[in-house]
């Protein structure tokens, strides 16, 4: 009987010890789990704080990745133009004064124009607009009546004939249709010079005049510009000059380069 009682007591002690150990392990596991959850919450909080401190336009860095700011492409030459020099080449279309009934003839032309945009001086919010003077010089070697496109003779030499140039005195008004494109009109007067006035039928006493002639005639034209880069643009410039005789036309292509 005493042996049975001892066995019961021993069994009770063993069972109690095992139960206590199980409870202890469970409590320890719960404590570890809670500690892990708190650590994860702290990490999430730190990451959130770092993201909040990042500058706008950046992304969270990963190992080996450099953080960069995404920049929107800004306007180029056309938007920022203040003064631009525009070397150009093209064609001059006119009629010879010695043969007023003939078809038009053509010669090569080259020169440059100089444009100044005063729009932002009028109002700083007018950066899409172009308002300002346009001048320069366009030259053509006309040669003789039978000369070729570059004023040369059939034999290939330079014909001893007329030289012609004009100086635009225009006002230019344009608007940027987009960041990279601008359309403008220009008008005013072209100051012309002919070493032999009879070489072009501009009216008056050209046929009998032998001394070089200076004249000014009204003109109108357009400017079509496309931005090619930060400091360069392409320009197409048609222009018509009105005279008492026959109008003359110039059409040129230019590269626009900023001076300021």
C-alpha positions as CSV (number, residue, x, y, z in Angstrom):
1,X,0.0,0.0,0.0
2,X,2.8,2.4,0.9
3,X,4.5,1.4,-2.4
4,X,1.4,2.3,-4.4
5,X,1.1,5.7,-2.6
6,X,4.8,6.4,-3.4
7,X,4.3,5.5,-7.0
8,X,1.2,7.8,-7.2
9,X,3.1,10.6,-5.6
10,X,6.1,10.2,-7.9
11,X,3.8,10.0,-11.0
12,X,2.0,13.2,-9.9
13,X,5.3,15.0,-9.5
14,X,6.6,13.9,-12.9
15,X,3.4,14.9,-14.6
16,X,3.3,18.3,-12.9
17,X,6.9,18.9,-13.8
18,X,6.3,18.0,-17.4
19,X,3.2,20.3,-17.6
20,X,5.1,23.2,-16.0
21,X,7.9,22.7,-18.5
22,X,5.4,22.7,-21.4
23,X,3.8,25.9,-20.2
24,X,7.2,27.5,-19.8
25,X,8.2,26.5,-23.4
26,X,5.0,27.8,-24.8
27,X,5.3,31.1,-22.9
28,X,8.9,31.5,-24.1
29,X,7.8,30.8,-27.7
30,X,5.1,33.4,-27.5
31,X,7.5,35.9,-26.0
32,X,10.0,35.3,-28.9
33,X,7.2,35.6,-31.4
34,X,6.1,38.9,-29.9
35,X,9.6,40.2,-29.9
36,X,10.0,39.2,-33.6
37,X,6.8,41.0,-34.5
38,X,8.0,44.2,-32.6
39,X,11.3,44.1,-34.4
40,X,9.6,43.8,-37.8
41,X,7.3,46.7,-36.9
42,X,10.3,48.8,-35.9
43,X,12.0,48.0,-39.2
44,X,8.9,49.0,-41.2
45,X,8.7,52.2,-39.3
46,X,12.3,53.0,-40.1
47,X,11.9,52.3,-43.7
48,X,8.8,54.4,-43.9
49,X,10.7,57.3,-42.2
50,X,13.5,57.0,-44.7
51,X,11.0,57.0,-47.6
52,X,9.4,60.1,-46.2
53,X,12.7,61.8,-46.0
54,X,13.6,61.1,-49.6
55,X,13.4,64.0,-52.0
56,X,10.5,64.0,-54.5
57,X,11.3,62.2,-57.7
58,X,13.7,59.6,-56.2
59,X,13.2,55.9,-55.5
60,X,14.3,53.7,-52.6
61,X,17.9,52.5,-53.2
62,X,18.8,48.9,-53.6
63,X,22.3,47.5,-53.1
64,X,24.5,48.6,-56.1
65,X,21.9,51.0,-57.4
66,X,22.5,54.8,-57.5
67,X,19.6,57.1,-56.6
68,X,18.9,59.6,-59.4
69,X,16.4,62.4,-59.8
70,X,14.1,62.1,-62.7
71,X,14.3,65.5,-64.5
72,X,11.7,66.7,-67.0
73,X,13.2,67.7,-70.3
74,X,13.5,71.5,-70.4
75,X,13.0,73.8,-73.4
76,X,16.0,74.2,-75.6
77,X,17.3,76.9,-78.0
78,X,13.9,78.3,-79.2
79,X,12.5,78.8,-75.7
80,X,15.7,80.5,-74.4
81,X,16.7,82.5,-77.5
82,X,17.5,86.2,-76.8
83,X,20.0,86.9,-79.7
84,X,20.6,84.4,-82.5
85,X,22.9,84.5,-85.5
86,X,21.6,82.4,-88.4
87,X,24.0,81.6,-91.3
88,X,22.0,80.5,-94.3
89,X,22.1,79.3,-97.9
90,X,19.3,79.3,-100.5
91,X,18.0,80.6,-103.8
92,X,17.1,84.0,-105.3
93,X,14.3,84.2,-107.9
94,X,14.0,87.3,-110.0
95,X,13.6,88.8,-113.5
96,X,16.3,90.4,-115.6
97,X,15.6,94.1,-116.4
98,X,17.0,93.7,-119.9
99,X,14.3,91.0,-120.7
100,X,11.2,92.0,-118.7
101,X,9.0,89.6,-120.5
102,X,11.2,86.5,-119.8
103,X,10.5,83.8,-117.3
104,X,12.1,84.1,-113.9
105,X,15.7,83.1,-113.4
106,X,17.4,81.8,-110.3
107,X,20.8,82.3,-108.6
108,X,22.3,80.9,-105.5
109,X,22.2,83.1,-102.3
110,X,24.0,83.0,-99.0
111,X,24.3,85.2,-95.9
112,X,23.1,85.4,-92.4
113,X,20.4,87.1,-90.3
114,X,20.6,88.3,-86.7
115,X,17.4,88.1,-84.6
116,X,16.8,89.6,-81.2
117,X,13.9,88.4,-79.0
118,X,12.6,91.2,-76.7
119,X,9.4,89.3,-75.6
120,X,10.7,88.5,-72.1
121,X,11.8,92.1,-71.7
122,X,8.3,93.2,-72.2
123,X,6.8,90.5,-69.9
124,X,8.8,87.7,-68.2
125,X,5.8,85.4,-68.7
126,X,6.0,85.7,-72.5
127,X,8.7,83.1,-73.0
128,X,6.6,81.3,-75.6
129,X,6.6,84.4,-77.8
130,X,9.2,86.0,-80.1
131,X,8.9,89.8,-80.6
132,X,11.9,91.7,-81.9
133,X,14.0,93.0,-84.8
134,X,15.5,90.9,-87.5
135,X,18.4,92.1,-89.8
136,X,21.4,90.7,-91.6
137,X,22.7,90.5,-95.1
138,X,21.9,88.1,-98.0
139,X,24.3,88.1,-101.0
140,X,24.0,86.7,-104.6
141,X,26.5,86.9,-107.5
142,X,24.2,87.4,-110.4
143,X,26.8,87.4,-113.1
144,X,25.6,88.1,-116.6
145,X,22.3,87.4,-118.2
146,X,23.5,84.0,-119.5
147,X,25.2,83.0,-116.2
148,X,24.5,79.8,-114.3
149,X,23.1,79.2,-110.9
150,X,26.3,80.5,-109.2
151,X,26.8,83.4,-111.6
152,X,29.3,81.4,-113.7
153,X,29.6,81.2,-117.5
154,X,29.2,78.0,-119.5
155,X,33.0,77.8,-119.6
156,X,33.1,77.5,-115.9
157,X,34.5,80.9,-115.1
158,X,33.0,83.6,-113.0
159,X,31.0,85.9,-115.2
160,X,32.0,89.6,-115.0
161,X,28.5,90.8,-114.1
162,X,26.3,92.1,-111.4
163,X,26.5,91.5,-107.7
164,X,23.4,91.9,-105.5
165,X,22.7,91.9,-101.8
166,X,20.0,93.1,-99.5
167,X,19.8,94.0,-95.8
168,X,16.6,93.1,-94.0
169,X,15.1,95.7,-91.7
170,X,12.2,93.7,-90.3
171,X,10.1,93.1,-87.2
172,X,9.6,89.5,-86.4
173,X,6.6,88.1,-84.5
174,X,6.4,84.4,-83.6
175,X,5.1,81.8,-81.1
176,X,6.3,78.5,-79.9
177,X,3.7,75.9,-80.9
178,X,5.6,73.4,-78.8
179,X,8.9,73.2,-77.0
180,X,10.7,72.4,-80.2
181,X,8.8,74.3,-82.9
182,X,8.2,77.9,-83.6
183,X,6.3,79.7,-86.4
184,X,6.8,83.4,-87.1
185,X,6.1,86.1,-89.6
186,X,8.4,89.0,-90.5
187,X,8.0,92.1,-92.4
188,X,9.3,95.6,-93.0
189,X,11.8,96.6,-95.7
190,X,14.7,95.2,-97.6
191,X,17.5,97.7,-98.4
192,X,18.9,96.5,-101.8
193,X,22.2,97.0,-103.6
194,X,22.8,96.1,-107.3
195,X,26.2,96.8,-108.8
196,X,24.5,96.8,-112.2
197,X,20.9,98.0,-111.8
198,X,19.8,96.5,-115.1
199,X,20.5,93.0,-113.8
200,X,17.1,92.9,-112.0
201,X,13.8,94.4,-113.1
202,X,12.9,96.3,-110.0
203,X,11.2,99.1,-111.8
204,X,12.2,102.7,-112.5
205,X,15.0,103.5,-114.9
206,X,16.9,100.2,-114.4
207,X,17.5,99.5,-118.0
208,X,19.4,102.7,-118.7
209,X,21.1,103.1,-115.3
210,X,24.8,102.2,-115.2
211,X,25.9,103.3,-111.7
212,X,25.3,101.1,-108.7
213,X,21.9,101.5,-107.2
214,X,20.6,101.5,-103.6
215,X,16.9,101.2,-102.9
216,X,14.5,100.1,-100.2
217,X,11.4,98.0,-100.9
218,X,8.7,96.5,-98.6
219,X,8.9,92.8,-97.9
220,X,7.1,90.1,-96.0
221,X,8.0,86.5,-95.1
222,X,7.8,83.7,-92.6
223,X,10.2,81.7,-90.3
224,X,9.7,78.0,-89.6
225,X,12.0,76.9,-86.9
226,X,12.7,73.4,-85.4
227,X,14.9,72.9,-82.3
228,X,17.7,70.4,-82.9
229,X,19.4,70.6,-79.6
230,X,20.2,72.8,-76.6
231,X,22.2,75.3,-78.7
232,X,21.1,74.9,-82.3
233,X,17.9,75.0,-84.4
234,X,17.0,74.7,-88.1
235,X,15.3,77.6,-89.8
236,X,13.4,77.8,-93.2
237,X,12.9,81.4,-94.3
238,X,10.9,82.3,-97.4
239,X,10.7,86.0,-98.2
240,X,9.0,88.2,-100.9
241,X,10.1,91.7,-101.8
242,X,7.6,94.0,-103.6
243,X,9.0,96.5,-106.1
244,X,7.5,98.8,-108.8
245,X,8.8,96.3,-111.4
246,X,8.9,92.5,-110.6
247,X,8.9,91.1,-107.2
248,X,11.9,89.0,-106.2
249,X,11.8,86.0,-103.9
250,X,14.4,84.4,-101.6
251,X,14.1,81.0,-99.9
252,X,16.9,80.0,-97.5
253,X,17.7,77.3,-94.9
254,X,19.7,78.3,-91.9
255,X,21.2,77.0,-88.7
256,X,20.3,79.2,-85.7
257,X,23.1,79.6,-83.1
258,X,22.6,81.6,-79.9
259,X,24.8,84.5,-79.0
260,X,23.1,85.2,-75.7
